[in-house]
Amino acid sequence: MKGKIRKLSDLVIVESPAKAKTIKKYLGKDYDVVASVGHIRDLPKSKLGVDIENNFQPMYENKREKSALIKELKSQAAKADTVYLATDPDREGEAISWHLAHVLGLDGSKPIRVTFSEITKTGIQNGMSAPRSIDMDLVNAQQARRILDRIVGYKLSPFLWKKVRRGLSAGRVQSVAVRLIVDRENEIKAFESQEYWTVDAKLHGTASRKQFPSKLAEIDGKKAELKTKEEADKVLEYLKDKDFIVTAIKKSVRKKQPAPPFTTSTLQQEASRRLSFNARRTMKAAQELYEGIEIEGRGAVGLITYMRTDSLRVSEEAQKAAADMIRERFGEEYLPAKPRVYKAKSNAQDAHEAIRPSTIDITPEEVKSSLSSDQYKLYKLIWERFMASQMENALLDAAAIDIMAGNCLFKTTGFTVKFDGFTRLYEETTENNSEEGGAIPKLNKDEKLTVMSLLGNQHFTQPPPRYTEASLIKALEENGIGRPSTYAPTITTILDRHYVEREQKQLKPTPLGDVITELLKDHFENIVDTKFTAQMEGNLDKVEEGREQWFEVLKDFYGDFAETLEKAEHDMEGKRVKVPNEPTDIICEKCGRHMVIKIGPYGKFLGCEGFPECTNTRKIVTETGGNCPKCGKKMLARKSKKGKPFFGCEDYKDCGFMTWDTPIPDKCPQCGCTLFKKAGRKGKIYCAKEGCGYETESSDKNEG
């Protein structure tokens, strides 16, 4: 009797090994799951790679470093019954599948493309049950973006080399992001602060001696605008003998609604504000949570839905699961009468759900031991935000009190929490997350109040704040610049190219960023124009929707761009733009002139202002205030080749002492040497001097 012939395995190709491992767990032995590790072919590195005269046809090449992988993929594809392409469910993923089909000789018009909005058993079953052909509209939208960015970078960068310096590069979306930061910095520099004064009282009633604040709002029925101390003093003098009488009490119940579940943009903003994650760090952890992580007792599990989305849509299944958990954890009163539906912005692509936990009953506490610190913090944020978005409103008992003192109207507002609702679990942070008001003691109309203090306070109007990563991402989204997949790489690029730098959490332009932005504004206004860039994004969306031919979009752009480039070359012939150096008080030890801060391909460094006569350069180092526990010389803040900060002896080459731990101001009580603190809020504090052995727990005092 002949043995049963086992059918060949089907082959599923995804982008990452982690995702492959998770999917394999659900598909079982009849499927092989392998990873392409991103793109396997792209435009060439050493030339433009676009035939402009032939409808902008791209000249793709297989990536040289992927040659062994391509050979292996071809071998596995040849043995398989069916090959399914399961790269990420977006434009980029569609393009990777299209490239795979081309290289592996697959027919993209056949049902070989599958997508997973979540890496769970249900998500994978749904995806595998509905294979489709490769969506060429999606592919062409990605191609158009890639070719557009290649043309801008490849044509504009040499212009910058000739007019500023070699090694510079210009990007379409990045240049607009830098302009936003430069324009904001120029606003701050041009801002003229105006003095103004407020009159603030602290009062209490007859029934309760609990004080509450009140602010002067009107004088003689007009808004109080006090510009000088003299004006404030005049009001204070007038109020000295006036009674403060409650003239109106307005009470209301204020509803506070939860924030919607996360999109890519809002996730990056909230992770920046709440967790101090930069956009790249956020997306790295989110990608890992989506692709799957080994969870104790569950195996490989994808914990969140696809993390590149601008949609606020939530499946009925997820809403029901959330409702069941809210009912169980908090009680029926924490559920709204009907499930919440959030409306996305008009320009949202709405291709995927909002970012949410894939399996609602997998709580952050359950998986904490299986996750890295970043993964846990981000999963907790996503889980709590989604659950709160499905909960009942918070209710606040609000009060607005009008108080008259002569012809002066003082106003007080406050609130108490009547029902905590969604805030029991989560409340969104903002750049300025202070909530005005507090509980106001019981007062009666016509009640005379006691004045505990009455002061005039000086203030100055403030310039607009510099962008943070969170506020820059918000501005990019509001201006229609870029899409969910581009925010993180855009910010990473402008920082890596030293057009922008971080000052604490704020982003400020470098002199190099200033110079390049002004040059582009003068000669390539469209490239750094927010409206033009947003219109281009809209055109790419039309390609994705099948309403526009991709090469027509490129034709419309290239005609004007080529003319502008030619004119700029003519206007700037024989001219160069100098990047100003930042002066310092440091003296060059070789010639006695001052050192200046310059920006090179690898960042800032010190160079002699006498260059080219004097070529002396130095690394920029920051003293920590501590001393080396090995030789006693100064400790300096340094950076590794990969940009990771560490601390080392100023005589690092000979002494060799270095540490990742931060020197703190306190001295060792046993030997008097500098103490060091390990990372984390509760990081251990210890003495690094050999043989000392002193260590203690961290405290608030030692946090600096």
Order of alpha helices (4+ residues) and beta strands (2+ residues): beta-alpha-beta-beta-beta-beta-beta-alpha-beta-alpha-alpha-alpha-alpha-beta-beta-beta-alpha-beta-alpha-alpha-beta-beta-alpha-alpha-alpha-beta-beta-beta-alpha-alpha-beta-beta-alpha-alpha-alpha-beta-beta-beta-beta-beta-beta-beta-alpha-beta-beta-beta-beta-beta
